[in-house]
C-alpha cells in the first residue's frame, strides 16, 4: 500500500559481541521473544545485527530506550544464575513512506528527493521480505548474502559431494526496483555444508581417500564445528577446537591426537586426586562403554582448559556451511548438481522458492507492513518473428531457402556472387593416412557446385 510507513530503529549492544554473528542473532531473538509486548508483533522485523524495522512507531522516549537481556542458548531451559546480561539500547527512530519509493520507480527524474534514501528503504524491505525464512527453524543462511537453505527431515535437498560434505540447494532473494513497480528477485543457490551426522562418521567420510589423508587436514576440517551431546542428560552444544596436542603436567597427560585410552587427566573423586583415562571416566561417570575408543578424541573445551570427548558421542549441528575450497572430486560433483536448465530452475523458484521464503499474498508478516507479494514469475509479451528467407543462385536463377530453427543447409546451393580464391591451403587432421589429391578434388567439386 503506497500510504504505508516503515520505521527504523538502530540499536547498540553492551558489552559488545565481537565477530560472533550467531551470538548476536541469538541475543536479538531473545529480545524479540521475551522483551516488551511491542516487539512481539508481526509488524516488527530486524536484520539481527544493527536495527529493527516496524510498521508502527515504538514508544521510544528521549534519546533511546534501554532493555536488559540475559543470554542463553536455544537448548537451555533458561538463563543460568551467572549468565551474561546484555544491555540493548534502542535509539529514537526515523520513518519513511513507501510511496516515496513508488514515486521514484514511476518517475525517477521527477520524484522528490526530500528525506528519501532509496538504498536504505530497499535494505529495510529486504529485512521484511526475508523475515519468514530467518525465523523458520529448519532454514539456515541469511546474513549479508541473503541465501537460504532448508534442512527438512524426510525431504532433504542434499547431495553427497564426498569427503564428508553435502551440497544443499537453496535460494537467494532480494528486493529490486523496476519500471513503475517493485520486484522480489529469487534465484537458485547451491552450497557445500557439513551433514548433521555423528562426528565419528563425518571424520570417517572425510578420510575416504587414503592418498590425501593427513592429520592436520582432518583437524582443520573439523575445527570450529558446532557439535552437541546429551550425556549430561540434556542437549549441550560445544565447539570443536581440534585434537589433543602433546602436554604433560600435573593436570594433563596427553599425546598428539590421543584417544580414549591414551589421554589421561587429573580427576578429583571423593576427596582424592588421581589420573584417569577418558575411557574410564565416561564409563564411571555416565555408564557409557565406548565402541570406538581407539579413535582420536576432540577438544570441546579450550586450549587452557581442554575437555576431550570421543567423537562417537558427538553430533554435528545442522546448517553449518563449508567455506573452504572444494577439491577436484567435490567441485565436479557440485557442478553436476548446480548446473540446471533454465526451465528447471524456473520450476524450482515457483514451486519451492516462494514457499521457502514465505512469499504469499496472505503472509501476516508481510501484510502487517502493507506488502503483498504475488508468487509468480513476471512475463513479458513477445512474438516469434517469421524467418527471413535466404537466396542463392541456382543455374543462373534465384533459389530461395526457408530457414528452419534458425539454420539452413548450403549443400547443393550456389552463392549469389562468386569470388576467386587466389591462394589457399588446408590442414588435415586424421589418424589414418589421407590422400592429398583426393582432398583437392573434393574441394574443387564443392567450389564448382557453389558457383
C-alpha positions as a Markdown table, in Angstrom:
| # | Residue | x | y | z |
|---|---|---|---|---|
| 1 | Unk | 0.0 | 0.0 | 0.0 |
| 2 | Unk | 1.5 | 3.4 | -1.0 |
| 3 | Unk | 0.4 | 5.0 | 2.2 |
| 4 | Unk | 2.3 | 2.5 | 4.4 |
| 5 | Unk | 5.0 | 3.8 | 6.6 |
| 6 | Unk | 8.1 | 2.0 | 7.9 |
| 7 | Unk | 10.1 | 3.0 | 10.9 |
| 8 | Unk | 13.8 | 2.2 | 11.5 |
| 9 | Unk | 15.3 | 1.9 | 15.0 |
| 10 | Unk | 19.0 | 1.4 | 15.3 |
| 11 | Unk | 20.3 | -0.4 | 18.5 |
| 12 | Unk | 23.5 | -0.8 | 20.4 |
| 13 | Unk | 24.6 | -3.8 | 22.4 |
| 14 | Unk | 26.8 | -3.6 | 25.5 |
| 15 | Unk | 29.1 | -5.3 | 26.2 |
| 16 | Unk | 29.9 | -5.6 | 22.5 |
| 17 | Unk | 29.8 | -9.0 | 20.9 |
| 18 | Unk | 32.9 | -9.1 | 18.7 |
| 19 | Unk | 32.8 | -11.1 | 15.5 |
| 20 | Unk | 30.1 | -13.5 | 16.5 |
| 21 | Unk | 27.1 | -13.1 | 14.3 |
| 22 | Unk | 25.4 | -16.2 | 15.6 |
| 23 | Unk | 25.5 | -15.0 | 19.2 |
| 24 | Unk | 24.3 | -11.5 | 18.2 |
| 25 | Unk | 21.4 | -13.1 | 16.3 |
| 26 | Unk | 20.5 | -15.3 | 19.3 |
| 27 | Unk | 20.5 | -12.2 | 21.6 |
| 28 | Unk | 18.2 | -10.2 | 19.3 |
| 29 | Unk | 16.0 | -13.3 | 19.1 |
| 30 | Unk | 15.7 | -13.4 | 22.9 |
| 31 | Unk | 14.9 | -9.7 | 22.9 |
| 32 | Unk | 12.0 | -10.2 | 20.4 |
| 33 | Unk | 10.7 | -13.4 | 22.1 |
| 34 | Unk | 10.9 | -12.3 | 25.7 |
| 35 | Unk | 11.1 | -8.5 | 25.5 |
| 36 | Unk | 8.2 | -5.9 | 25.7 |
| 37 | Unk | 4.9 | -6.7 | 24.0 |
| 38 | Unk | 5.5 | -4.1 | 21.4 |
| 39 | Unk | 8.4 | -6.2 | 20.0 |
| 40 | Unk | 6.4 | -9.4 | 19.8 |
| 41 | Unk | 4.3 | -8.3 | 16.8 |
| 42 | Unk | 4.1 | -9.2 | 13.1 |
| 43 | Unk | 4.9 | -5.6 | 12.3 |
| 44 | Unk | 8.4 | -5.9 | 13.8 |
| 45 | Unk | 11.3 | -7.2 | 11.8 |
| 46 | Unk | 15.1 | -7.0 | 12.1 |
| 47 | Unk | 18.4 | -7.7 | 10.4 |
| 48 | Unk | 19.6 | -9.4 | 13.7 |
| 49 | Unk | 22.6 | -7.1 | 13.6 |
| 50 | Unk | 22.1 | -3.4 | 13.8 |
| 51 | Unk | 18.4 | -2.3 | 13.5 |
| 52 | Unk | 14.7 | -3.0 | 14.0 |
| 53 | Unk | 12.2 | -2.1 | 11.3 |
| 54 | Unk | 8.5 | -1.7 | 12.2 |
| 55 | Unk | 5.2 | -0.7 | 10.6 |
| 56 | Unk | 4.1 | 1.2 | 13.7 |
| 57 | Unk | 6.1 | 3.6 | 15.9 |
| 58 | Unk | 7.6 | 2.2 | 19.1 |
| 59 | Unk | 7.2 | 4.1 | 22.4 |
| 60 | Unk | 10.7 | 5.3 | 22.5 |
| 61 | Unk | 11.2 | 8.4 | 24.6 |
| 62 | Unk | 14.2 | 10.8 | 24.6 |
| 63 | Unk | 17.5 | 9.6 | 23.1 |
| 64 | Unk | 16.6 | 5.9 | 23.4 |
| 65 | Unk | 15.1 | 3.0 | 25.4 |
| 66 | Unk | 17.3 | 0.5 | 27.3 |
| 67 | Unk | 16.4 | -3.1 | 27.7 |
| 68 | Unk | 18.3 | -5.9 | 29.6 |
| 69 | Unk | 18.6 | -9.5 | 28.2 |
| 70 | Unk | 20.3 | -12.4 | 29.9 |
| 71 | Unk | 21.9 | -14.7 | 27.3 |
| 72 | Unk | 21.3 | -18.4 | 27.0 |
| 73 | Unk | 21.4 | -21.0 | 24.2 |
| 74 | Unk | 18.4 | -22.5 | 22.5 |
| 75 | Unk | 18.9 | -25.9 | 24.0 |
| 76 | Unk | 18.9 | -24.4 | 27.6 |
| 77 | Unk | 15.7 | -24.1 | 29.5 |
| 78 | Unk | 16.6 | -20.5 | 30.6 |
| 79 | Unk | 19.5 | -18.3 | 31.7 |
| 80 | Unk | 21.8 | -19.6 | 34.4 |
| 81 | Unk | 22.3 | -17.5 | 37.5 |
| 82 | Unk | 25.8 | -16.5 | 36.2 |
| 83 | Unk | 24.6 | -15.8 | 32.7 |
| 84 | Unk | 25.9 | -12.6 | 31.0 |
| 85 | Unk | 23.4 | -9.8 | 31.0 |
| 86 | Unk | 23.5 | -7.6 | 27.9 |
| 87 | Unk | 22.2 | -4.0 | 27.6 |
| 88 | Unk | 20.4 | -3.3 | 24.4 |
| 89 | Unk | 19.7 | 0.4 | 23.7 |
| 90 | Unk | 17.1 | 1.1 | 21.1 |
| 91 | Unk | 17.6 | 4.5 | 19.6 |
| 92 | Unk | 15.0 | 7.0 | 18.6 |
| 93 | Unk | 13.8 | 6.0 | 15.1 |
| 94 | Unk | 13.0 | 7.7 | 11.8 |
| 95 | Unk | 10.2 | 7.0 | 9.5 |
| 96 | Unk | 9.8 | 6.6 | 5.7 |
| 97 | Unk | 6.9 | 6.3 | 3.3 |
| 98 | Unk | 6.7 | 3.6 | 0.7 |
| 99 | Unk | 5.1 | 6.0 | -1.6 |
| 100 | Unk | 8.4 | 7.8 | -1.9 |
| 101 | Unk | 10.0 | 4.7 | -3.4 |
| 102 | Unk | 7.0 | 4.0 | -5.6 |
| 103 | Unk | 7.1 | 7.6 | -6.9 |
| 104 | Unk | 10.8 | 7.1 | -7.7 |
| 105 | Unk | 10.3 | 3.9 | -9.7 |
| 106 | Unk | 7.4 | 5.5 | -11.6 |
| 107 | Unk | 9.3 | 8.7 | -12.4 |
| 108 | Unk | 13.0 | 8.6 | -11.4 |
| 109 | Unk | 13.7 | 12.2 | -12.7 |
| 110 | Unk | 10.6 | 13.8 | -11.3 |
| 111 | Unk | 10.4 | 12.2 | -7.8 |
| 112 | Unk | 11.1 | 14.3 | -4.8 |
| 113 | Unk | 14.4 | 13.5 | -3.0 |
| 114 | Unk | 13.4 | 15.2 | 0.3 |
| 115 | Unk | 14.3 | 12.8 | 3.0 |
| 116 | Unk | 14.4 | 9.9 | 0.6 |
| 117 | Unk | 17.1 | 7.3 | 0.6 |
| 118 | Unk | 16.4 | 4.6 | -2.0 |
| 119 | Unk | 19.2 | 2.2 | -0.8 |
| 120 | Unk | 18.0 | 2.4 | 2.8 |
| 121 | Unk | 14.4 | 1.7 | 2.0 |
| 122 | Unk | 15.5 | -1.3 | -0.1 |
| 123 | Unk | 17.6 | -2.5 | 2.8 |
| 124 | Unk | 14.6 | -2.4 | 5.1 |
| 125 | Unk | 12.3 | -4.1 | 2.7 |
| 126 | Unk | 14.9 | -6.9 | 2.3 |
| 127 | Unk | 14.7 | -7.5 | 6.1 |
| 128 | Unk | 10.9 | -7.6 | 5.9 |
| 129 | Unk | 10.7 | -9.9 | 2.9 |
| 130 | Unk | 13.3 | -12.4 | 4.3 |
| 131 | Unk | 11.8 | -12.4 | 7.8 |
| 132 | Unk | 9.9 | -15.7 | 7.4 |
| 133 | Unk | 12.9 | -17.6 | 6.2 |
| 134 | Unk | 15.1 | -16.1 | 9.0 |
| 135 | Unk | 12.6 | -17.2 | 11.7 |
| 136 | Unk | 12.0 | -20.8 | 10.3 |
| 137 | Unk | 14.0 | -23.3 | 12.4 |
| 138 | Unk | 15.0 | -25.6 | 9.6 |
| 139 | Unk | 16.1 | -22.8 | 7.2 |
| 140 | Unk | 19.7 | -21.7 | 7.6 |
| 141 | Unk | 21.6 | -18.8 | 6.0 |
| 142 | Unk | 20.9 | -15.1 | 5.8 |
| 143 | Unk | 23.5 | -12.7 | 6.9 |
| 144 | Unk | 24.9 | -10.4 | 4.2 |
| 145 | Unk | 24.4 | -12.9 | 1.4 |
| 146 | Unk | 20.6 | -13.3 | 1.8 |
| 147 | Unk | 20.9 | -17.0 | 0.7 |
| 148 | Unk | 18.7 | -19.5 | 2.5 |
| 149 | Unk | 19.0 | -23.3 | 2.6 |
| 150 | Unk | 16.3 | -25.7 | 4.1 |
| 151 | Unk | 17.2 | -28.8 | 6.0 |
| 152 | Unk | 13.9 | -30.7 | 6.1 |
| 153 | Unk | 13.7 | -34.1 | 7.7 |
| 154 | Unk | 12.3 | -36.6 | 5.2 |
| 155 | Unk | 12.8 | -34.3 | 2.2 |
| 156 | Unk | 16.4 | -33.2 | 2.4 |
| 157 | Unk | 17.5 | -31.5 | -0.8 |
| 158 | Unk | 21.1 | -32.8 | -0.1 |
| 159 | Unk | 23.5 | -34.5 | -2.4 |
| 160 | Unk | 26.8 | -36.1 | -1.4 |
| 161 | Unk | 29.9 | -34.4 | -2.6 |
| 162 | Unk | 32.4 | -36.8 | -1.0 |
| 163 | Unk | 35.0 | -36.0 | 1.7 |
| 164 | Unk | 32.3 | -35.6 | 4.4 |
| 165 | Unk | 30.4 | -32.8 | 2.6 |
| 166 | Unk | 26.9 | -32.5 | 1.1 |
| 167 | Unk | 25.5 | -30.0 | -1.4 |
| 168 | Unk | 22.3 | -28.3 | -0.3 |
| 169 | Unk | 20.0 | -26.4 | -2.6 |
| 170 | Unk | 18.6 | -23.1 | -1.5 |
| 171 | Unk | 17.5 | -19.7 | -2.8 |
| 172 | Unk | 18.8 | -16.2 | -3.0 |
| 173 | Unk | 16.4 | -13.3 | -2.7 |
| 174 | Unk | 16.4 | -9.6 | -2.8 |
| 175 | Unk | 14.0 | -6.7 | -3.5 |
| 176 | Unk | 14.7 | -4.9 | -6.8 |
| 177 | Unk | 13.3 | -1.7 | -8.4 |
| 178 | Unk | 11.8 | -2.0 | -11.8 |
| 179 | Unk | 9.8 | 0.3 | -14.1 |
| 180 | Unk | 6.8 | 1.6 | -12.1 |
| 181 | Unk | 6.9 | -1.3 | -9.7 |
| 182 | Unk | 8.9 | -3.3 | -7.1 |
| 183 | Unk | 10.0 | -6.9 | -7.7 |
| 184 | Unk | 11.3 | -9.7 | -5.4 |
| 185 | Unk | 14.1 | -11.4 | -7.2 |
| 186 | Unk | 14.5 | -15.1 | -6.3 |
| 187 | Unk | 17.3 | -17.3 | -7.8 |
| 188 | Unk | 18.6 | -20.7 | -7.0 |
| 189 | Unk | 21.7 | -21.2 | -4.9 |
| 190 | Unk | 23.8 | -24.2 | -4.0 |
| 191 | Unk | 26.4 | -24.5 | -1.3 |
| 192 | Unk | 28.5 | -27.1 | 0.5 |
| 193 | Unk | 27.6 | -28.0 | 4.1 |
| 194 | Unk | 28.6 | -30.3 | 6.8 |
| 195 | Unk | 26.0 | -33.0 | 7.2 |
| 196 | Unk | 24.2 | -33.3 | 10.6 |
| 197 | Unk | 25.6 | -36.7 | 11.4 |
| 198 | Unk | 27.7 | -38.4 | 14.1 |
| 199 | Unk | 31.1 | -36.7 | 14.3 |
| 200 | Unk | 33.0 | -40.1 | 14.0 |
| 201 | Unk | 31.0 | -40.9 | 10.8 |
| 202 | Unk | 31.9 | -37.4 | 9.5 |
| 203 | Unk | 35.6 | -38.0 | 10.2 |
| 204 | Unk | 35.5 | -41.4 | 8.5 |
| 205 | Unk | 33.8 | -39.9 | 5.4 |
| 206 | Unk | 36.5 | -37.1 | 5.2 |
| 207 | Unk | 39.3 | -39.7 | 5.1 |
| 208 | Unk | 37.7 | -41.6 | 2.2 |
| 209 | Unk | 40.9 | -41.1 | 0.1 |
| 210 | Unk | 43.9 | -42.6 | 2.0 |
| 211 | Unk | 46.3 | -40.9 | -0.5 |
| 212 | Unk | 45.1 | -37.4 | 0.6 |
| 213 | Unk | 44.7 | -38.1 | 4.3 |
| 214 | Unk | 46.7 | -36.1 | 6.8 |
| 215 | Unk | 46.2 | -35.4 | 10.5 |
| 216 | Unk | 46.4 | -31.7 | 10.1 |
| 217 | Unk | 43.9 | -31.8 | 7.2 |
| 218 | Unk | 41.4 | -33.7 | 9.2 |
| 219 | Unk | 41.9 | -31.4 | 12.2 |
| 220 | Unk | 41.4 | -28.3 | 10.0 |
| 221 | Unk | 38.3 | -29.9 | 8.6 |
| 222 | Unk | 36.5 | -30.3 | 12.0 |
| 223 | Unk | 37.9 | -27.3 | 13.9 |
| 224 | Unk | 35.3 | -24.7 | 14.9 |
| 225 | Unk | 32.4 | -27.1 | 14.1 |
| 226 | Unk | 29.4 | -26.8 | 16.4 |
| 227 | Unk | 28.6 | -30.3 | 17.9 |
| 228 | Unk | 26.2 | -31.5 | 20.5 |
| 229 | Unk | 26.0 | -34.2 | 23.1 |
| 230 | Unk | 23.4 | -35.3 | 25.7 |
| 231 | Unk | 25.4 | -37.4 | 28.2 |
| 232 | Unk | 24.7 | -34.6 | 30.8 |
| 233 | Unk | 21.0 | -35.6 | 30.5 |
| 234 | Unk | 20.3 | -32.6 | 28.3 |
| 235 | Unk | 21.4 | -31.3 | 24.9 |
| 236 | Unk | 24.7 | -29.3 | 25.2 |
| 237 | Unk | 26.3 | -27.6 | 22.2 |
| 238 | Unk | 30.1 | -27.2 | 22.1 |
| 239 | Unk | 32.7 | -26.0 | 19.6 |
| 240 | Unk | 35.5 | -28.3 | 18.4 |
| 241 | Unk | 38.9 | -26.8 | 19.0 |
| 242 | Unk | 40.9 | -29.7 | 17.4 |
| 243 | Unk | 42.6 | -32.8 | 18.6 |
| 244 | Unk | 44.9 | -33.2 | 21.6 |
| 245 | Unk | 48.4 | -31.8 | 21.5 |
| 246 | Unk | 51.5 | -33.0 | 23.4 |
| 247 | Unk | 51.2 | -31.9 | 27.0 |
| 248 | Unk | 52.3 | -33.4 | 30.3 |
| 249 | Unk | 52.0 | -31.6 | 33.6 |
| 250 | Unk | 50.3 | -32.1 | 37.0 |
| 251 | Unk | 46.8 | -31.9 | 35.4 |
| 252 | Unk | 47.1 | -33.5 | 32.0 |
| 253 | Unk | 49.0 | -36.3 | 30.3 |
| 254 | Unk | 48.1 | -36.3 | 26.6 |
| 255 | Unk | 49.8 | -37.2 | 23.4 |
| 256 | Unk | 49.2 | -35.7 | 19.9 |
| 257 | Unk | 45.9 | -37.0 | 18.6 |
| 258 | Unk | 45.3 | -39.1 | 21.7 |
| 259 | Unk | 42.4 | -41.5 | 22.0 |
| 260 | Unk | 40.2 | -42.5 | 24.9 |
| 261 | Unk | 42.9 | -44.9 | 26.2 |
| 262 | Unk | 46.0 | -42.6 | 25.9 |
| 263 | Unk | 44.6 | -39.3 | 27.1 |
| 264 | Unk | 44.7 | -39.0 | 30.9 |
| 265 | Unk | 43.8 | -36.1 | 33.2 |
| 266 | Unk | 43.8 | -35.5 | 36.9 |
| 267 | Unk | 40.3 | -36.0 | 38.4 |
| 268 | Unk | 39.1 | -35.3 | 41.9 |
| 269 | Unk | 37.0 | -38.1 | 43.1 |
| 270 | Unk | 35.7 | -38.4 | 46.7 |
| 271 | Unk | 38.4 | -36.1 | 48.0 |
| 272 | Unk | 41.3 | -37.7 | 46.3 |
| 273 | Unk | 43.0 | -36.7 | 43.0 |
| 274 | Unk | 44.1 | -39.3 | 40.6 |
| 275 | Unk | 44.9 | -39.6 | 36.9 |
| 276 | Unk | 42.1 | -41.3 | 34.9 |
| 277 | Unk | 41.7 | -42.1 | 31.2 |
| 278 | Unk | 38.9 | -40.7 | 29.1 |
| 279 | Unk | 37.6 | -44.2 | 28.5 |
| 280 | Unk | 37.4 | -45.0 | 32.3 |
| 281 | Unk | 35.9 | -41.5 | 33.0 |
| 282 | Unk | 32.9 | -42.0 | 30.7 |
| 283 | Unk | 32.3 | -45.5 | 31.9 |
| 284 | Unk | 32.4 | -44.5 | 35.5 |
| 285 | Unk | 30.5 | -41.1 | 35.3 |
| 286 | Unk | 27.9 | -41.9 | 32.6 |
| 287 | Unk | 27.9 | -45.7 | 32.3 |
| 288 | Unk | 29.0 | -45.3 | 28.7 |
| 289 | Unk | 31.1 | -48.1 | 27.2 |
| 290 | Unk | 32.8 | -46.7 | 24.1 |
| 291 | Unk | 32.5 | -48.6 | 20.9 |
| 292 | Unk | 35.5 | -46.9 | 19.2 |
| 293 | Unk | 37.9 | -46.0 | 22.0 |
| 294 | Unk | 40.9 | -46.0 | 19.6 |
| 295 | Unk | 39.6 | -43.0 | 17.6 |
| 296 | Unk | 41.2 | -39.7 | 18.4 |
| 297 | Unk | 39.3 | -37.6 | 20.9 |
| 298 | Unk | 38.4 | -34.0 | 20.1 |
| 299 | Unk | 38.8 | -31.0 | 22.4 |
| 300 | Unk | 35.5 | -29.2 | 23.0 |
| 301 | Unk | 36.9 | -27.0 | 25.8 |
| 302 | Unk | 39.7 | -24.5 | 25.4 |
| 303 | Unk | 43.4 | -24.7 | 24.9 |
| 304 | Unk | 43.9 | -23.7 | 28.5 |
| 305 | Unk | 41.2 | -26.0 | 29.9 |
| 306 | Unk | 40.8 | -28.8 | 27.4 |
| 307 | Unk | 37.7 | -31.1 | 27.5 |
| 308 | Unk | 38.3 | -34.2 | 25.5 |
| 309 | Unk | 35.3 | -36.2 | 24.2 |
| 310 | Unk | 35.3 | -39.3 | 22.0 |
| 311 | Unk | 33.8 | -38.3 | 18.5 |
| 312 | Unk | 31.3 | -41.2 | 18.6 |
| 313 | Unk | 29.4 | -39.3 | 21.4 |
| 314 | Unk | 29.1 | -36.0 | 19.4 |
| 315 | Unk | 26.7 | -35.0 | 16.7 |
| 316 | Unk | 27.3 | -32.2 | 14.1 |
| 317 | Unk | 24.8 | -29.4 | 14.4 |
| 318 | Unk | 22.8 | -28.7 | 11.2 |
| 319 | Unk | 23.2 | -25.7 | 9.0 |
| 320 | Unk | 27.0 | -25.3 | 9.1 |
| 321 | Unk | 28.3 | -24.1 | 5.7 |
| 322 | Unk | 31.7 | -25.2 | 4.4 |
| 323 | Unk | 33.6 | -22.1 | 3.3 |
| 324 | Unk | 36.9 | -23.5 | 2.2 |
| 325 | Unk | 37.9 | -24.5 | -1.3 |
| 326 | Unk | 36.5 | -27.8 | -2.6 |
| 327 | Unk | 38.8 | -30.4 | -4.1 |
| 328 | Unk | 38.6 | -31.6 | -7.7 |
| 329 | Unk | 36.1 | -34.5 | -7.0 |
| 330 | Unk | 33.9 | -32.3 | -4.9 |
| 331 | Unk | 33.9 | -29.5 | -7.5 |
| 332 | Unk | 32.9 | -31.9 | -10.2 |
| 333 | Unk | 30.1 | -33.2 | -8.1 |
| 334 | Unk | 28.9 | -29.7 | -7.2 |
| 335 | Unk | 28.8 | -28.6 | -10.9 |
| 336 | Unk | 26.8 | -31.7 | -11.7 |
| 337 | Unk | 24.3 | -30.7 | -9.1 |
| 338 | Unk | 24.2 | -27.0 | -9.6 |
| 339 | Unk | 24.1 | -26.7 | -13.4 |
| 340 | Unk | 20.5 | -27.0 | -14.5 |
| 341 | Unk | 18.5 | -25.9 | -17.5 |
| 342 | Unk | 16.6 | -22.5 | -17.1 |
| 343 | Unk | 13.2 | -24.2 | -17.2 |
| 344 | Unk | 14.1 | -26.5 | -14.3 |
| 345 | Unk | 15.4 | -23.5 | -12.3 |
| 346 | Unk | 12.2 | -21.6 | -13.0 |
| 347 | Unk | 10.1 | -24.5 | -11.8 |
| 348 | Unk | 12.1 | -24.7 | -8.6 |
| 349 | Unk | 11.7 | -21.0 | -8.0 |
| 350 | Unk | 8.0 | -21.0 | -8.4 |
| 351 | Unk | 7.2 | -24.4 | -6.7 |
| 352 | Unk | 9.8 | -24.3 | -3.9 |
| 353 | Unk | 11.4 | -20.9 | -3.7 |
| 354 | Unk | 8.3 | -18.8 | -3.0 |
| 355 | Unk | 7.2 | -21.2 | -0.2 |
| 356 | Unk | 10.7 | -21.4 | 1.4 |
| 357 | Unk | 10.8 | -17.6 | 1.6 |
| 358 | Unk | 7.2 | -17.2 | 2.7 |
| 359 | Unk | 6.2 | -15.1 | -0.3 |
| 360 | Unk | 2.4 | -15.4 | -0.3 |
| 361 | Unk | -0.3 | -12.9 | -0.5 |
| 362 | Unk | -1.6 | -13.8 | 2.9 |
| 363 | Unk | 1.6 | -13.9 | 5.0 |
| 364 | Unk | 0.8 | -11.8 | 8.0 |
| 365 | Unk | 4.5 | -10.8 | 8.4 |
| 366 | Unk | 4.2 | -9.1 | 5.0 |
| 367 | Unk | 0.7 | -7.8 | 5.2 |
| 368 | Unk | 1.4 | -6.1 | 8.5 |
| 369 | Unk | 3.7 | -3.8 | 6.6 |
| 370 | Unk | 1.2 | -3.2 | 3.8 |
| 371 | Unk | 3.1 | -5.5 | 1.4 |
| 372 | Unk | 1.7 | -8.1 | -0.9 |
| 373 | Unk | 3.9 | -10.4 | -3.0 |
| 374 | Unk | 2.3 | -12.3 | -5.9 |
| 375 | Unk | 4.2 | -15.6 | -6.1 |
| 376 | Unk | 4.6 | -16.0 | -9.8 |
| 377 | Unk | 7.3 | -15.1 | -12.3 |
| 378 | Unk | 6.9 | -11.9 | -14.3 |
| 379 | Unk | 6.1 | -12.4 | -18.0 |
| 380 | Unk | 7.0 | -10.2 | -21.0 |
| 381 | Unk | 4.7 | -10.1 | -24.1 |
| 382 | Unk | 6.6 | -11.4 | -27.1 |
| 383 | Unk | 6.0 | -12.8 | -30.6 |
| 384 | Unk | 8.1 | -15.1 | -32.8 |
| 385 | Unk | 9.2 | -13.3 | -36.0 |
| 386 | Unk | 8.9 | -15.2 | -39.3 |
| 387 | Unk | 12.3 | -16.4 | -40.6 |
| 388 | Unk | 14.0 | -14.2 | -43.2 |
| 389 | Unk | 14.4 | -16.2 | -46.5 |
| 390 | Unk | 17.9 | -16.9 | -47.8 |
| 391 | Unk | 18.5 | -16.5 | -51.5 |
| 392 | Unk | 21.1 | -18.4 | -53.7 |
| 393 | Unk | 21.8 | -18.6 | -57.4 |
| 394 | Unk | 20.8 | -21.9 | -59.0 |
| 395 | Unk | 21.7 | -22.4 | -62.7 |
| 396 | Unk | 21.5 | -18.6 | -63.2 |
| 397 | Unk | 18.2 | -18.3 | -61.4 |
| 398 | Unk | 17.5 | -17.2 | -57.8 |
| 399 | Unk | 16.8 | -20.0 | -55.4 |
| 400 | Unk | 15.1 | -19.3 | -52.0 |
| 401 | Unk | 15.7 | -21.4 | -48.9 |
| 402 | Unk | 13.5 | -21.1 | -45.8 |
| 403 | Unk | 15.5 | -21.4 | -42.6 |
| 404 | Unk | 14.3 | -24.0 | -40.1 |
| 405 | Unk | 15.2 | -23.5 | -36.4 |
| 406 | Unk | 17.5 | -20.6 | -37.3 |
| 407 | Unk | 19.6 | -22.7 | -39.7 |
| 408 | Unk | 19.8 | -23.8 | -43.3 |
| 409 | Unk | 21.8 | -26.1 | -45.5 |
| 410 | Unk | 24.1 | -24.7 | -48.2 |
| 411 | Unk | 24.7 | -28.1 | -49.7 |
| 412 | Unk | 24.0 | -28.0 | -53.5 |
| 413 | Unk | 23.4 | -24.2 | -53.4 |
| 414 | Unk | 25.3 | -21.6 | -55.5 |
| 415 | Unk | 26.4 | -18.3 | -54.0 |
| 416 | Unk | 24.8 | -15.2 | -55.4 |
| 417 | Unk | 28.2 | -13.8 | -56.3 |
| 418 | Unk | 31.3 | -16.0 | -56.8 |
| 419 | Unk | 34.8 | -14.8 | -56.0 |
| 420 | Unk | 38.2 | -16.2 | -56.9 |
| 421 | Unk | 40.5 | -17.5 | -54.2 |
| 422 | Unk | 43.9 | -16.6 | -55.4 |
| 423 | Unk | 45.8 | -18.6 | -52.7 |
| 424 | Unk | 44.5 | -21.1 | -50.2 |
| 425 | Unk | 45.6 | -24.2 | -48.4 |
| 426 | Unk | 44.3 | -26.8 | -45.9 |
| 427 | Unk | 45.4 | -28.8 | -42.9 |
| 428 | Unk | 44.4 | -32.4 | -42.5 |
| 429 | Unk | 43.9 | -34.0 | -39.0 |
| 430 | Unk | 43.5 | -37.7 | -39.3 |
| 431 | Unk | 44.6 | -40.9 | -37.5 |
| 432 | Unk | 44.9 | -42.7 | -40.9 |
| 433 | Unk | 46.7 | -41.6 | -44.0 |
| 434 | Unk | 44.6 | -39.5 | -46.4 |
| 435 | Unk | 45.5 | -38.8 | -50.0 |
| 436 | Unk | 46.0 | -35.1 | -50.5 |
| 437 | Unk | 45.0 | -35.4 | -54.1 |
| 438 | Unk | 41.5 | -36.7 | -53.1 |
| 439 | Unk | 41.1 | -33.8 | -50.8 |
| 440 | Unk | 41.9 | -31.3 | -53.5 |
| 441 | Unk | 39.5 | -32.9 | -56.0 |
| 442 | Unk | 36.7 | -32.9 | -53.4 |
| 443 | Unk | 37.2 | -29.2 | -52.5 |
| 444 | Unk | 37.2 | -28.3 | -56.2 |
| 445 | Unk | 33.8 | -30.1 | -56.7 |
| 446 | Unk | 32.4 | -28.2 | -53.7 |
| 447 | Unk | 33.6 | -24.8 | -55.1 |
| 448 | Unk | 32.2 | -25.6 | -58.6 |
| 449 | Unk | 28.8 | -26.5 | -57.1 |
| 450 | Unk | 28.8 | -23.3 | -55.1 |
| 451 | Unk | 29.3 | -21.3 | -58.3 |
